[in-house]
Amino acid sequence: MRRWLIVCLLAGGMVGCGRPAPQPPKEPAPAAPQSPAERSVEAARTPPAEARCKRPADEEFAALLAQSAEPVVACFYSPAVAESTALLPIMERLAGQYADRVTAVLIDIDAAPLTTTRWRVDVAPTVIAFQDGHPIEIRTRNIAQPDLEAVFTLVTLR
């Protein structure tokens, strides 16, 4: 009996000596990889820290159009449409590039139904360029980076 007790004390926790064996600490499970669509939806919900585009609510957009001395480029997007959320980083970059000449705006069509209805936006993405509160250029669907750059260039040349 003594020999068994000494062996248990020396072994310090081996199975069968009255104490369970110590378990290694559990590491948190790695996050499941997200699909590109899930990443773009998440990106649409959370603006980047250095956001340059304004994200006005329904009631703020009309005031922004009326008060803006410079042209406004509005990108109407939906977090559920990967094609439209893919434009968000491009809009942010162009907003920084044209910051002194153009006001860039991102409008979530699900969160701003009145603005979406007012400008008859029925598909995401839709980009509308405004000059003096009036639309001067409208682009819908299949909008690529060169198309967005062309809209920004167009409004700065007028």
C-alpha positions in Angstrom: 0.0 0.0 0.0 2.8 2.4 0.9 4.6 1.7 -2.4 1.4 2.4 -4.3 1.0 5.8 -2.4 4.6 6.8 -3.1 4.3 5.9 -6.8 1.1 8.0 -7.0 2.8 11.0 -5.3 5.8 10.8 -7.6 3.7 10.3 -10.7 1.8 13.4 -9.7 -1.5 12.9 -11.5 -1.2 9.9 -13.7 -4.4 8.1 -14.4 -5.3 5.5 -11.8 -3.7 7.3 -8.8 -6.8 9.1 -7.7 -6.4 12.3 -9.7 -7.3 12.8 -13.4 -4.4 13.5 -15.8 -4.0 17.2 -16.5 -5.5 18.3 -19.8 -3.6 20.6 -22.2 -5.1 24.0 -22.5 -7.7 24.2 -25.2 -6.9 26.5 -28.1 -9.8 28.5 -29.6 -11.1 27.0 -32.8 -9.9 28.9 -35.9 -12.5 31.1 -37.4 -14.3 29.5 -40.3 -13.1 30.9 -43.6 -15.6 33.3 -45.1 -16.7 33.2 -48.7 -16.1 36.3 -50.8 -19.8 37.2 -50.6 -19.8 37.0 -46.8 -16.7 39.2 -46.6 -18.2 41.8 -48.9 -21.5 41.8 -46.8 -19.4 42.4 -43.7 -17.4 45.1 -45.4 -20.6 46.9 -46.4 -21.9 46.9 -42.8 -18.8 48.3 -41.3 -17.2 51.3 -42.9 -13.4 51.4 -42.9 -11.6 53.5 -40.2 -10.5 56.0 -42.8 -13.9 56.3 -44.5 -14.0 59.2 -46.9 -17.5 58.7 -48.3 -20.4 60.1 -46.5 -23.2 57.7 -45.5 -26.3 59.9 -45.1 -29.6 58.7 -43.8 -32.8 59.2 -45.9 -33.5 62.7 -44.5 -29.9 63.8 -44.8 -29.4 63.1 -48.4 -31.8 65.7 -49.8 -30.1 68.4 -47.6 -26.7 67.2 -48.7 -27.7 67.6 -52.4 -29.2 71.0 -51.8 -26.3 72.4 -49.8 -23.4 70.9 -51.7 -21.4 73.4 -53.7 -19.5 70.6 -55.4 -20.8 67.7 -57.5 -22.1 64.7 -55.6 -21.4 61.1 -56.7 -23.8 58.7 -55.0 -23.3 54.9 -55.1 -26.5 53.0 -54.2 -25.5 49.6 -53.0 -27.0 46.6 -51.1 -25.0 44.6 -48.6 -26.7 41.5 -50.1 -25.2 42.1 -53.6 -21.6 41.2 -53.8 -21.1 43.2 -57.0 -22.3 46.4 -55.3 -20.3 45.9 -52.1 -17.2 45.3 -54.3 -17.5 48.9 -55.4 -17.2 50.3 -51.8 -13.4 50.3 -51.5 -13.1 51.8 -55.0 -15.5 54.6 -54.0 -13.5 55.2 -50.8 -10.3 55.5 -52.8 -11.8 57.8 -55.4 -13.4 59.9 -52.7 -10.0 60.5 -51.2 -8.5 61.2 -54.6 -11.2 63.7 -55.5 -11.9 65.0 -52.0 -11.4 68.6 -52.8 -13.6 68.5 -55.9 -16.4 65.9 -55.4 -18.6 64.8 -52.5 -18.8 61.0 -52.5 -21.8 59.3 -50.9 -22.6 55.7 -50.2 -26.3 54.8 -49.8 -27.5 51.4 -48.6 -30.7 50.9 -50.5 -32.2 48.7 -47.7 -31.5 51.4 -45.1 -32.7 54.4 -47.2 -35.9 53.4 -48.9 -37.2 57.0 -49.4 -34.0 58.1 -51.1 -34.0 55.0 -53.2 -37.6 55.5 -54.3 -37.1 59.2 -54.9 -34.3 58.6 -57.4 -36.0 55.5 -58.9 -33.1 53.1 -58.0 -34.3 49.6 -58.4 -31.1 47.7 -58.8 -27.8 47.6 -57.0 -25.3 48.9 -57.8 -26.4 52.2 -59.2 -24.2 55.2 -59.4 -25.7 58.7 -59.9 -23.7 61.8 -60.4 -25.4 65.1 -59.3 -24.6 68.6 -60.3 -26.6 71.4 -58.6 -28.9 68.8 -57.1 -29.8 67.3 -60.5 -28.7 64.0 -61.9 -26.3 64.3 -64.8 -25.0 60.7 -65.2 -26.6 57.4 -64.2 -24.8 54.0 -64.3 -26.4 50.7 -63.3 -25.2 47.1 -63.0 -21.8 45.8 -64.2 -20.0 48.9 -63.0 -16.3 48.4 -63.0 -13.5 50.6 -61.7 -13.0 52.4 -65.0 -16.7 53.3 -65.1 -16.5 54.8 -61.6 -13.4 56.7 -62.5 -15.1 58.0 -65.6 -18.0 59.3 -63.6 -15.7 61.2 -61.2 -13.8 62.6 -64.1 -17.0 63.7 -65.8 -18.3 65.6 -62.9 -15.0 67.4 -62.3 -14.9 68.6 -66.0 -18.3 70.2 -65.9 
